[in-house]
Amino acid sequence: MNLFNVYPLYNIIPVKAKGCYVWDNKNTRYLDLYGGHGVISIGHSHDYYVEKITDQLGKIGFYSNSIINPLQVELANKLGKIANCESYNLFLCNSGAEANENALKVASFITGKKRVISFKNSFHGRTSAAVAVTDNISINAAINKQQKVTFLPLNQINLVKNELDKGDVCAVIIEGIQGVGGLDEGNTDFFQKLEKICKEKEVLLILDEIQSGYGRSGKFFAFQHHFINPDIITTAKGMGNGFPIGGVLISDKIEAKIGMLGTTFGGNHLACVAAISVLNIIKKENLIENANTISMYFKERIKEIPMLKQVKGKGLMLGLEFDFEVAELRKKLIFEKHIFTGGSANKNLLRILPPLSVTKEQIDEFIKSIIQILNEVEVKQKTHQNE
Ligand SMILES: Cc1ncc(COP(=O)(O)O)c(C=O)c1O
């Protein structure tokens, strides 16, 4: 059987990884400034994480959600404390799209309404409602296009107000910081007014922290930069450091009903242990503090890069915007300098999403390499002009 061919692939075969490095099958070492798409939070194959998951696998890996699983309670307590979200209730699932799907479903259950407000350039996943609220028509099939969604520009509160006044909206969904779209974000005034207007109109505010959460922005959740309390928060990626797990944090004002949501695999024993280990390491190794320290260092050193237009994002969720398309630069970084970075919908933007344990020396390695590449390109361009 062949694979269903949906991914454009780089010709690299990773076989092992540790911390911020990945090795391929030819034993070439790559510096991972992409974290497998913002997934690796505590670093690859962290000893404590490997030990805890291995140990759990030897005990019990999975059992049904109709039987008590104390690991889910331990995870909810730990997450509540470290994220300063103790009043929320946690529903566990398996991925980011699933977290958003459940969040939107809760909003629709609670309000009895079905239209959703989302934002231009947003990405919320590929399942039914999650893809419908994603601003990319090419990944929406006819079945998804049935959903009622209105896309608005960020930071224009009056446009949101006009839509909510119509009285048919169940939820506003917004990323803490846009990931796939290219690192744009709402400002504090916008987020605060959004929170207020959603409360007034009894519309649920869903914060998609799937990429921007788990310390990546320099706070546990990116919306915490704006001092708001969303009704629902969704999380995945960094939560399991590669082990598939997603979570929906639901305000205690929203009442759960037996059977309202459900999943076979969500919150299984292995996933919970992976997620508990991640939280323990984030705390023990002060990784959110490290994200802030390295971010400041990065933003200083980045000034040395020629041709850079601007730096976007917060913490270790950064975008380097150039005035040219970065696809070639990314390829050169991978194949000549052995450094992974990411792209985005904005073709001029290089995305940096390293493990939160990344060091200053590793940032130095990146700066040196990217300067070398850009200087070579500049020299070539000049030679070409003089010919
Ligand atoms: C902000 C955001 N929401 C949702 C998703 C979907 O997550 P998943 O691929 O785990 O379904 C992603 C994935 O990139 C994301 O960046």
The ligand as an ORCA input file, in Angstrom:
! r2SCAN-3c Opt
* xyz 0 1
  C      -3.466     27.655     16.262
  C      -3.717     26.242     15.840
  N      -4.920     25.693     16.080
  C      -5.186     24.428     15.728
  C      -4.254     23.634     15.113
  C      -4.583     22.218     14.733
  O      -3.915     21.318     15.529
  P      -3.760     19.789     15.080
  O      -2.897     19.759     13.874
  O      -3.155     19.127     16.295
  O      -5.132     19.281     14.805
  C      -2.987     24.166     14.825
  C      -1.968     23.367     14.126
  O      -1.034     23.849     13.536
  C      -2.713     25.500     15.198
  O      -1.528     26.079     14.929
*
